[in-house]
Amino acid sequence: MDRERADLTIDELSWNADGLIPVIAQQHDTGEVLMLAWMDREALRRTLEQDRAWYWSRSRRSYWMKGETSGAVQDVVDVRYDCDADALLLLVDQQGTGACHTGERTCFYRRIEAAPQGAAQEVPTTMTDAADTTPTAQLSLGTVLEELYAVLEQRLRDEPEDSYTVKLLTGPQDKLLKKIAEEAGEVIIAARDRDHDQTRYEIADLLYHLLVVMVREGVEPGDLAAELAGRRR
């Protein structure tokens, strides 16, 4: 990494109120935008010292080196900052399968399509709304679980009052684990009774609470996908 062009120290960057700064990772030779993440001073220091991308997880409140478990590490070629010194650009050489936990090369692989001119477009505000407006045949379990995981992470960041999810994410662990045991028991009962609709309902409840555990314990969907893929092989 070229150190000679550095004209700013870490402490002189414009860190936000939480001591964080947004970071865009970009493939150094193609210009492909790979992902958005966050760093604090320590994550940036590690990145500069090791020439490997380190980030700060706001949901887990811990450091993580990109690709540490998957092998999709980011070798850092250069680190730049914008004109206001409140955002960073990491020029990297992306290794492995790619930057996105879904298995895609980049996290920015989907497009937003404009609604036809003059047509009203209502944006779903909850996972339930999204499911209600999407034809069943077009639903992907993986996509729904990833979206729900993102919603749970947002709940953890925002901590809205009187949120059942927030209480599970931040309250006593035993209460959440007991709830999982209860939901698993209800799946067993519904399946034993061969009640298709009730079994589907109870499995959905169980999956929701398992996702809460994943967010709470820092297990990302990509980690679970890699574990299952390894077992399949």
MOQUIMO-V495382 format. One record per pair of residues at least 24 apart in sequence whose ideal C-beta (glycine too) atoms are under 10 Angstrom apart, sorted by the first residue. I is the first residue (numbers start at 1). J is the second residue. D is the distance in Angstrom with one decimal. If there is no record, write none. Layout:
I:J:D
I:J:D
//
This chain:
1:47:9.3
1:48:7.3
1:51:5.5
1:75:9.5
1:76:5.9
1:77:6.5
1:78:5.9
1:79:7.0
1:91:9.0
2:77:8.4
2:78:6.0
2:79:9.3
3:48:8.3
3:78:9.9
3:79:9.7
5:78:8.3
5:80:8.8
6:48:9.0
6:79:8.4
6:80:9.8
6:81:9.7
7:81:9.8
8:81:6.5
8:85:6.5
10:39:9.8
10:40:9.8
10:41:5.4
10:42:9.5
10:44:5.7
10:45:6.5
10:48:8.1
11:41:7.3
12:81:9.5
12:85:6.9
13:39:9.5
13:41:8.4
13:44:8.0
13:81:6.3
13:84:9.8
13:85:5.1
13:86:7.3
13:87:9.2
13:88:7.8
14:81:8.8
14:82:9.4
14:84:6.2
14:85:4.8
14:86:3.9
14:87:8.6
15:39:9.3
15:40:7.6
15:41:7.3
15:44:9.8
15:85:9.4
15:86:8.1
16:40:9.9
16:86:7.6
18:56:9.3
18:58:8.0
19:56:8.9
20:55:10.0
20:56:6.4
20:58:7.4
21:56:9.4
21:81:8.4
21:85:8.7
21:86:6.6
21:87:6.6
21:88:5.8
22:82:9.8
22:86:7.9
22:87:5.1
22:88:7.2
23:47:8.8
23:53:8.2
23:54:10.0
23:55:6.9
23:56:9.4
23:79:8.9
23:81:9.9
23:87:7.5
23:88:4.5
23:89:7.6
23:90:5.8
24:80:9.7
24:82:9.5
24:87:7.2
24:88:7.2
24:89:5.3
24:90:6.9
24:91:9.8
24:108:10.0
25:53:6.4
25:55:9.0
25:66:7.7
25:74:6.0
25:76:9.0
25:88:9.3
25:89:8.2
25:90:4.6
25:91:8.4
25:92:5.3
25:94:7.6
25:99:6.3
25:106:9.2
25:107:9.0
26:77:9.6
26:78:9.8
26:80:9.5
26:89:6.2
26:90:6.8
26:91:5.7
26:92:7.0
26:94:9.3
26:99:9.9
26:106:9.6
27:74:9.4
27:77:9.4
27:91:7.9
27:92:6.7
27:93:7.3
27:94:5.7
27:99:8.8
27:105:8.8
27:106:8.4
28:74:10.0
28:75:9.0
28:76:8.8
28:77:4.3
28:78:7.0
28:90:9.0
28:91:4.0
28:92:6.2
28:93:6.0
28:94:9.0
29:77:8.6
29:91:8.9
29:93:7.6
30:94:9.6
31:91:9.3
32:94:8.2
32:98:9.9
32:99:9.2
32:105:7.4
32:106:6.0
32:108:8.9
33:89:9.6
33:99:9.3
33:106:6.4
33:107:8.4
33:108:5.6
34:66:9.5
34:74:7.7
34:90:8.7
34:92:7.2
34:94:5.8
34:98:7.6
34:99:3.8
34:100:7.9
34:104:9.8
34:105:7.6
34:106:4.9
34:107:6.7
34:108:7.9
35:66:8.3
35:74:8.8
35:90:9.3
35:92:9.6
35:94:9.1
35:98:9.2
35:99:4.4
35:100:6.7
35:101:9.4
35:106:6.9
35:107:4.4
35:108:7.9
36:87:9.8
36:99:9.9
36:107:7.0
36:108:8.5
37:64:9.0
37:66:7.8
37:74:10.0
37:88:9.7
37:90:8.8
37:99:9.4
37:107:9.3
38:88:9.7
39:63:9.3
39:79:9.8
39:88:6.7
39:90:9.0
44:79:7.7
44:88:7.5
44:90:9.8
47:74:9.1
47:76:6.0
47:79:6.8
47:88:9.2
47:90:7.4
47:92:9.8
48:76:8.0
48:79:6.6
50:75:9.8
50:76:8.2
51:75:6.3
51:76:4.8
51:77:8.3
51:79:9.7
51:92:9.6
51:93:9.9
52:76:6.4
52:92:9.1
52:95:10.0
53:79:9.5
53:90:5.9
53:92:6.0
53:94:9.3
53:99:9.4
55:90:9.6
57:153:9.5
57:218:6.9
57:220:9.1
58:153:8.1
58:156:8.3
58:157:6.0
59:149:9.7
59:150:9.9
59:152:8.6
59:153:4.7
59:154:9.0
59:155:9.8
59:156:5.3
59:157:6.9
59:169:9.0
59:215:6.1
59:216:8.9
59:218:7.2
59:220:9.1
60:153:9.5
60:156:9.3
60:215:8.5
60:216:8.9
60:217:8.2
60:218:3.8
60:219:9.4
60:220:9.1
61:156:9.6
61:218:8.9
62:218:6.8
64:218:8.5
64:220:9.4
66:90:9.5
66:92:8.4
66:94:8.8
66:95:9.3
66:96:9.6
66:99:7.5
67:94:8.6
67:95:6.4
67:96:5.9
67:97:9.2
67:98:9.8
67:99:8.7
69:220:9.7
69:222:9.0
69:223:6.8
69:226:7.4
69:227:9.8
70:95:9.5
70:96:6.1
70:97:7.1
70:98:9.5
70:101:8.3
70:103:9.8
70:220:9.9
70:222:6.8
70:223:8.0
70:225:9.7
70:226:6.0
71:95:6.8
71:96:4.5
71:97:8.0
71:226:9.6
72:96:3.2
72:97:5.4
72:98:6.2
72:99:6.8
72:100:9.0
72:101:9.2
72:103:9.7
72:105:9.8
72:222:9.0
72:226:10.0
74:99:7.3
97:222:9.5
97:226:9.4
100:222:7.8
101:146:8.2
101:149:9.5
101:220:5.4
101:221:5.8
101:222:2.8
101:223:7.7
101:224:9.5
101:225:7.6
101:226:9.0
102:142:7.8
102:143:8.7
102:146:6.5
102:221:7.4
102:222:6.8
102:225:7.9
103:142:9.7
103:222:7.5
103:225:7.0
103:226:9.2
103:229:9.1
110:143:9.9
126:151:7.9
127:151:5.9
127:152:9.6
127:208:9.2
141:207:9.0
142:221:7.9
142:225:8.0
144:204:9.8
144:207:9.4
145:207:7.1
145:208:9.5
145:210:9.5
145:211:6.7
145:214:9.5
145:221:6.5
145:224:9.1
145:225:10.0
146:211:9.8
146:220:9.6
146:221:5.3
146:222:9.2
146:225:9.6
148:207:8.4
148:208:7.1
148:211:5.9
148:212:9.7
148:215:9.8
148:221:9.7
149:211:5.5
149:212:9.6
149:214:6.8
149:215:6.6
149:219:9.7
149:220:7.7
149:221:5.5
149:224:9.7
150:215:9.5
150:221:9.2
151:211:9.2
151:215:9.6
152:208:8.7
152:211:5.9
152:212:6.1
152:214:8.2
152:215:4.6
152:216:8.9
153:211:9.9
153:214:9.8
153:215:5.7
153:220:9.5
154:215:9.9
155:212:9.2
155:215:8.4
156:212:9.5
156:215:6.1
156:216:8.0
164:212:9.7
165:208:8.8
165:209:9.9
165:211:9.7
165:212:6.6
165:215:9.0
168:208:9.6
168:209:7.4
168:212:4.9
168:213:8.8
168:215:9.3
168:216:7.6
169:212:6.2
169:213:9.5
169:215:6.4
169:216:5.4
170:216:8.4
171:216:9.8
173:213:9.0
173:216:7.6
173:217:9.1
176:209:7.1
176:212:6.4
176:213:6.5
176:216:7.0
177:209:9.3
177:213:7.9
179:205:9.2
179:206:9.6
179:208:10.0
179:209:5.6
179:212:8.6
179:213:9.7
180:205:9.8
180:206:7.1
180:209:5.0
180:210:6.7
180:212:8.6
180:213:6.8
181:209:9.7
182:206:9.3
182:209:8.9
183:207:8.9
183:208:8.3
183:209:5.5
183:210:8.6
184:209:9.0
184:210:9.4
//
